[in-house]
Amino acid sequence: MFSGILKADGSKAMIGGHAGTVIIDMQDGSTLASISVGCWVTCFVPGSTEVMVSDDSTLYRYDGLGEENLMTYKGHSGKITGLVFVNENKNILTSSDDGTIRMFDVLSGECIYAFFNHRSENVRRIAVNSSGSLVLAPNSNGMLYLLSP
C-alpha cells in the first residue's frame, strides 16, 4: 500500500497500491468500490461523493463508486506525491517528483499554473493552511517553498 486516507466524517477509508484503489465502509468493513488505477495519492473531494486518485504522473477524479472517470489532470512528468484543494475547492495543487507544483482547475482539468525552480528536486509533499492562503512544499534537496495560491 502506498496511500491511505479517512474521509473527514470517518465514514469511509480509501487505500491505494499497485493493484489499484479500494474504498471501504468504516461501519462494516465492506468494499464500496474498487478503482483499477494504481495509487500514490488518494483524496476524498471535499463536499462531494467523488474521489481523487493518482497513477504516477496523472491525477484522476472518479465518482464515489469508482465506476466513471470524471476528469483527468495531466502535466507532471514524475510521480505525483501530494495534493490539496485551494480557493474554496475550485483548484487543486499537486506536488511531484518532477520538481514542480501545479495548480489545476477542478472542473475543466486545465493546468492553470506551474511552479518550477531549476534547483528543485522531487517535491515530496504539499500542505495548505486552513484558510488556503499559504502552501508549504518541501523537496528532497533541502529546499522549502512557501507559496500563496
Stockholm file with secondary structure:
# STOCKHOLM 1.0

chainA/1-149         MFSGILKADGSKAMIGGHAGTVIIDMQDGSTLASISVGCWVTCFVPGSTEVMVSDDSTLYRYDGLGEENLMTYKGHSGKITGLVFVNENKNILTSSDDGTIRMFDVLSGECIYAFFNHRSENVRRIAVNSSGSLVLAPNSNGMLYLLSP
#=GR chainA/1-149 SS CCEEEECTTSSEEEEEETTEEEEEETTTCCEEEEECSCCSCEEECTTSSCEEEEETTEEEEECTTSCCEEEEECCCSSCEEEEEEETTTTEEEEEETTSEEEEEETTTCCEEEEEECTTCCCBCCCEECTTSCCEEEEBTTSCEEEECC
#=GC SS_cons         CCEEEECTTSSEEEEEETTEEEEEETTTCCEEEEECSCCSCEEECTTSSCEEEEETTEEEEECTTSCCEEEEECCCSSCEEEEEEETTTTEEEEEETTSEEEEEETTTCCEEEEEECTTCCCBCCCEECTTSCCEEEEBTTSCEEEECC
//
